[in-house]
């Protein structure tokens, strides 16, 4: 809820995505995604984001 409260909103971090970001950060694993907001803000979200389009 902290991530969603800080970064949530239209065209930003959706509630469902906040759960995935939080989980990846907690377990120390990268998040594979095509979500541009997550990729562009990975450092602030404290997660390693891998762009699905680059795999």
N, C-alpha and C positions, 0 to 999 in steps of 0.2 A: 504494500500500500504506500510505502514511502516513495518508491520510484514513481508510481502512478500519480501521487500527489504533487511531486516535483516536476515531472516531465509529461504528464498525461494531458490529453486534450485533442481537439480536432487536428488532424494531420501530424500528430506527434506520437507519443507512446500510448498504445491502447492497453486496456486493463489486461487482456489476454497475453499480450507481448511482455508486459511488465512482469508477469509470472515467469515467463521463459527466461528473461534477462536475469531475474533474481536467482532462479535455479542454477543457471550456468555460472553465475558469479559465485554462488555459495559452494558449488562442487568443484570449482576451478577448471571448468571445461569451456572450450570455445562454443559460441553460438553460431550455427550456420543459418544464414537468413538472406533474404533479398530486400528486407525492409531498409529503405534509405535512411530513415531517421536513426535507427539503431546503428547502422554502419557508420554514419557520420558522427554520432555521439557516443561511440563505444567507450572511449576513454572516460568521459564524464559518468557513464553508466557503470564503469568499473567491470567491463567484460571484454573479452576478445571476440570480435565479430568477424566471421568469414563470409565474404560475399558469395552467395550461391552461384551467381553468374560467372564467377572466376574459377569454379571447380571444373 
